[in-house]
Amino acid sequence: MAEEVHLTHTAALILQTISAGYRYGFDVMAVTGLPSGTVYPALRRLESSGLIASKWEKEKEAFADQRPARKYYRLSAAGEQVLGRAVKRYPLLEQMAPRK
Amino acid sequence: MTRLLIRAAGWLLPAERRSEWRREWEAEIWYARRDGVPSNQLRRWCWGAVSDAASIGLEREIFRRRWNRAARTPAFCLTFLAGLILLIAAASGGLPATRAVFFPLPYSNPDRIATIAQGGGTLSMRGGIPTEWVRIWAARSTTLKALATYGWSYAISGRQHILTAEVSPGFFPLLGRTVPGSCANCILLSESFRRQRFPNDRDAAGRQIVLDGRPYRISGVLPSDFWFLSRDIAVWKIGSPRHDGRTGVVIRLRPGVTRREAERELHSLLEKDGYFSWDSLAEVSILQERVRSPLGSFLLALSLALFAAISGSRPRLQHLDVTSRAAWLRGAFFLAKSGLLLVAVLLAGLEFTSACSITMIGGTDLLAEPLSTWLFLIGCMTALTWSIHDHRVRCRVCLHRLGLAAHVGCPGSLLLGWAGTEMVCISGHGMLHVPEMPSCWLEPEHWTALDSSWRELFAHHG
C-alpha cells in the first residue's frame, strides 16, 4: 500500500519532522510553522494510510509525574520507505526539519 | 475558552472517537501551557481542533453512518418539518397572506368594512355596481355609515404594466386611514412599489412618475401594512373613479347593523326606485370574513382527512396501550409531527395558491374557492397518510425509524411459511414484521421486542 502513496510537500514535511524526532502534534507545528488545522488532519490521514503509528504514553508514568498522558507519533516501516522517496523528490526537506 | 472550544468541536466526531480525541487535544494544551506558549497563540492553535474534528467527522464513511443514524431520529423529523415551515415563510416574504387571515385587516373596525357586488339570477357572476345605484344608496341609506367607490386599471410606466386603483375622496377616511392631501395629478405609492422603483428614497414624496405617458407627482407612500383587495395595487389615485357604467363599492356599516340587514335595505331602496327586483340583488361581503374564508376550506378539508384517517386506523387505536409512558411519548410525537406537517400544508396553500385571492369587486374567485378546498383536502390526506405510515415504521421504544429491511419468504408459498418484510431498530430495541398478506385486519404488522442481550449486536451499527 505504501508504494502507492503519493505525498504532498506538506505531508512529506510532516513525515520528515516526525522522523527527525518531533513526535507530538504541537511540536510538529512549532518546527514546521504549519497551522494546527493542517497538521492534525494530515496526521490522521498519514496514520490511516499506515505511514505513521500513534501510541499513548503509559498512564501510570504520566500520573506519577502529575501530568496528562500524551499521544505520540512515530514513523512506520512503510512511512520510512515513502519518506526516503519523498526526500529524493524534495531534497530540501531534511534542511527544513533538522534533527531534534 | 480553549477547553470550551475543544468540547464543542468534539461534537463533530462520532461518539466512539470523541473521548480519545478530546484527551489528545487537552493533553497538548496542557503541555503548551507548561512550555509557556502565549495564550493568543494557543487560542489560534486550538481553532485547528475544529478543522481536525471536521476532517474526521466528514470522512465519507463516518459521515454516511452518522447521517444515516441522525436521519432516523424523531428530532430530525421534527426539525426537518420546522425547517420546511421556515422555508415557506422565507419564500413567501414573511407569510403576508397568512397574516391577513389570522390578524385583523389594517383598517379601523375591519368587521364593519364590506364590499357590495351585484348578484341576481340573470348574472352568472357577481358584477360591479351601476353608478346610479351608488347615488341612491349614498342619499337614502340608514344602515351605511359611509360609502366610497373605487375602480382599477393597468397603466404603463416605463416598460412595466402596473395595477393602479382610482378611489373616491371618502375611500381612505372610510377605512380609517389618513393620507397626504390630494391634488389633480397626485398619486400615492404602495410601499412595495416604492421599494422597487425608489429603493434609496424611503419617502419618495415630491418625485415624479409617468403613467400612460402622463406625469404624476408622488404625494406620499402608504404604510407597508396597508392593502385593499389586492396586494398588487402599486399606485393609488384619489379622484373620481373611472366608471364605464359600473364601479366597485366599499361601505362601512353602522354599529350593530348586520350584513343581512344592510342587504335588505339596499335592495328595498332599489325596488322603491323602480328597479326590477330580480336584477337588483346587492350582495354585501364583509371583507374580513372573505379574507378568512380559506381557513374554513382548510378546516373542512382537515375534518374530512381526519375522519378518513381515524376510520382507517380504528383497529390499531382500539389496541393502543394508553397506560405506558412510551405510548404517550409516541402519541405526542405523532401529534407534533402531524401538526407541523398540516401547518406546512395550510401555509403553502395560503401563500402559494390563489386560496386567498379576492376579486376586485370583493368576492372570492369562483374557481379559486372550491379549488383551494380540493388542494387542502389532497394536502391534508397526503400529510396524514405519510405521518401514519412513518409512525408505523418507527421503533416502539426509541421512535427511531426502523432500518435494514429484509424480505423474507416467498409470497406464492404462504401455506408453507411466513412471507413479508422485517425491519429492525438500529439500537436493537425490537423488530417489526410486516406480512405480505395480513392474515388479520386487526393486526396487520407484528412487533417483537428484543431484550438487552441483543444490544451488543447493534452497538456499533448505524
Interface residues (C-beta under 8 A of the other chain):
Chain A: Y24 G25 F26 M29 P35 S36 G37 T38 V39 Y40 P41 R44 R45 R67 P68 A69 R70 K71
Chain B: R23 E24 E26 A27 E28 W30 Y31 A32 R34 V37 R44 W45 C46 W47 G48 A49 V50 S51 D52 S55 I56
